Amino acid sequence: MARIRVMGAGGWGTALAMMADRSGHQVSMWSVFEEEVNRLSKVREHKKLLPGVKIPESIAITGDLASAAEADLVILAVPSFAVRQTAHSLKDVLPQGAVVVNVAKGFEEEHLLRLSQVIEQELPQARVAVLSGPSHAEEVSRGVPTTVVAASRSEEAACLVQNTLMNPVFRVYVNPDLTGVELGGALKNIIALAAGVCDGLGLGDNTKAALMTRGLSEIARLGIRMGAKQETFAGLTGIGDLVVTCTSMHSRNRRAGILIGQGVAPKKAVEEVGMVEGYLATHSAYRLAQRYGVDMPITTECYEVLYHGKDPKDAIIDLMERPKRSEAETTWLDFHRQD
């Protein structure tokens, strides 16, 4: 039995806490909001995020950071914008060698850092891992079979996450490509937003299939330039996470995109749906593409729609009318060469 402390009592944090509790671990869940601690302790249900799913009495719900000091595994389950602040609050709490697992998917927008890099800055004493893959909280909380990936620069830390969290309905693979795993999880939210826009516009399966396929291509293009391995994007945290996020109504990114495609202003759509990581990730990815000199046409069009008011229909036209090229990233044949 391991002592697991989940930092964050939102939908994903609650689902992971329940999953770990079912495996017989000693689990507590922390929230920075006193009202949330009191409400969840009393009603034992996330009525908005996980309706009908009861939080077992065996899971302690607290606002006390000190509970993380003796944990075998600390899971950071807060939104991307709160990762630095939450990690910083643990700096004087966690001992040397503590294993911290981040489950948020995104970037620190100000510095364009991957979230593991943020945690490493704030918690130099910790071994940092990431848990990512096709995994909706709504399904994990109900014990639906799910498969994810644990990645870390420390093989020991990744294996600890695997050995601790894996159970008959939650299969965990390990992967040393921390950069690729994080980028796949963050960037697919952009494509999921775009997929939702296509749905909102009433476009068909052909369009969405093309969007997902070419979206994965540009995700991998940026990832490889940033040091990731190409094969990672063919795995669970690449195509796997992309498929589930682009096709499911559990996805807030897709739901926000549907509203935008139906004519709702992007900011209003985000406010209506709630936390939409793809909205922030689009801004970060657009800047990263410029920094690394990587062509990311879908991300660029998403950026124009979300931040500059471009009509989504015009964005589709501009993507379809781009210059002719080979599907392969490099080709021996130049269709436009003049002999």
Helices and strands as residue ranges (DSSP letters): E 3-7, H 11-22, E 26-30, H 34-43, E 60-62, G 65-68, E 73-76, G 80-82, H 83-89, E 99-102, E 107-108, E 113-114, H 115-122, E 127-132, H 137-140, E 146-152, H 155-165, E 170-175, H 178-201, H 205-225, G 230-234, I 236-240, H 241-247, H 252-261, H 266-273, H 277-292, H 297-308, H 312-320
